[in-house]
Amino acid sequence: MTMTGWDAWAVLLLSAALVYGIRFFGLTFGNRLPRTGPVKRAMDALPGAIFAALVFPALAGAGAPGLAAAAVIFVAVRKTGSVCLAMLMGMAAISLFRLVIPG
């Protein structure tokens, strides 16, 4: 499938409209959400749910070395409190685990 110049512009403009529409509606209607009750609890749970939806499929696809490296990262963040150090330890761990653990 070949995209013409007009198709590319249409995709670009529609993408921009969608992104700014999401931002606009979030800013416009965000203040109208309830401050208590089930809607507040659902909104508070969203960041964790989105993170889990993005991370867990990648971990499942990484196999045993990926799961072992994720455990190293989890422990490193809890012990040191440094996300940067935990990322470096995770990269070293995944490299080492890929050499040692088949999978």
C-alpha positions as CSV (number, residue, x, y, z in Angstrom):
1,M,0.0,0.0,0.0
2,T,1.4,3.4,-1.0
3,M,0.6,6.5,0.9
4,T,0.3,9.7,-1.1
5,G,1.2,13.1,0.2
6,W,-2.4,13.9,0.9
7,D,-2.9,10.7,2.9
8,A,0.2,11.5,5.0
9,W,-1.1,15.0,5.8
10,A,-4.6,13.5,6.7
11,V,-3.0,11.0,9.1
12,L,-0.8,13.7,10.6
13,L,-3.7,16.2,11.1
14,L,-6.1,13.6,12.4
15,S,-3.4,12.3,14.9
16,A,-2.8,15.9,16.1
17,A,-6.6,16.5,16.5
18,L,-6.9,13.3,18.5
19,V,-4.0,14.0,20.8
20,Y,-5.1,17.6,21.5
21,G,-8.7,16.5,21.8
22,I,-7.8,14.1,24.5
23,R,-5.8,16.8,26.3
24,F,-8.6,19.3,25.9
25,F,-11.4,17.0,27.2
26,G,-9.1,15.9,30.1
27,L,-8.5,19.5,31.2
28,T,-12.1,20.6,30.6
29,F,-13.9,17.7,32.3
30,G,-11.3,16.5,34.7
31,N,-12.4,19.0,37.4
32,R,-16.0,17.7,37.2
33,L,-15.1,14.2,38.3
34,P,-16.2,13.2,41.8
35,R,-13.7,13.7,44.5
36,T,-15.0,10.7,46.5
37,G,-16.6,7.4,45.9
38,P,-16.0,4.7,43.3
39,V,-15.1,7.0,40.4
40,K,-12.3,8.5,42.5
41,R,-11.0,5.0,43.5
42,A,-11.1,4.0,39.8
43,M,-9.2,7.1,38.7
44,D,-6.6,6.5,41.5
45,A,-6.1,2.9,40.3
46,L,-5.6,3.9,36.6
47,P,-1.8,4.6,36.7
48,G,-1.0,1.2,38.2
49,A,-3.3,-0.6,35.8
50,I,-1.8,1.1,32.8
51,F,1.7,0.3,34.0
52,A,0.7,-3.3,34.5
53,A,-0.9,-3.5,31.1
54,L,2.3,-2.2,29.5
55,V,4.9,-4.1,31.5
56,F,3.4,-7.6,32.2
57,P,3.0,-8.7,28.5
58,A,6.6,-7.7,27.8
59,L,7.8,-9.7,30.9
60,A,5.8,-12.7,29.8
61,G,7.4,-12.5,26.4
62,A,10.9,-12.2,27.9
63,G,10.8,-15.6,29.5
64,A,12.7,-16.7,32.5
65,P,15.7,-14.3,32.1
66,G,13.3,-11.3,31.9
67,L,11.4,-12.4,35.0
68,A,14.6,-12.9,36.9
69,A,15.9,-9.4,35.8
70,A,12.5,-7.9,36.8
71,A,12.9,-9.4,40.3
72,V,16.4,-7.9,40.5
73,I,15.0,-4.5,39.5
74,F,12.2,-4.7,42.0
75,V,14.5,-5.6,44.9
76,A,17.0,-2.9,43.8
77,V,14.4,-0.2,43.8
78,R,13.1,-1.3,47.2
79,K,16.6,-1.4,48.8
80,T,18.3,1.6,47.2
81,G,15.3,3.9,46.2
82,S,17.3,4.8,43.0
83,V,15.4,4.0,39.8
84,C,18.5,4.8,37.7
85,L,20.7,2.3,39.7
86,A,17.9,-0.3,39.5
87,M,17.8,0.2,35.7
88,L,21.5,-0.3,35.4
89,M,21.3,-3.4,37.6
90,G,18.4,-4.7,35.5
91,M,20.4,-4.3,32.3
92,A,23.3,-6.1,33.8
93,A,21.1,-8.8,35.2
94,I,19.2,-9.4,31.9
95,S,22.6,-9.7,30.1
96,L,23.9,-12.2,32.6
97,F,20.7,-14.2,32.8
98,R,20.4,-14.5,29.0
99,L,23.9,-16.0,29.0
100,V,23.1,-18.4,31.9
101,I,19.4,-19.2,31.7
102,P,18.1,-20.7,28.5
103,G,14.8,-19.3,27.5
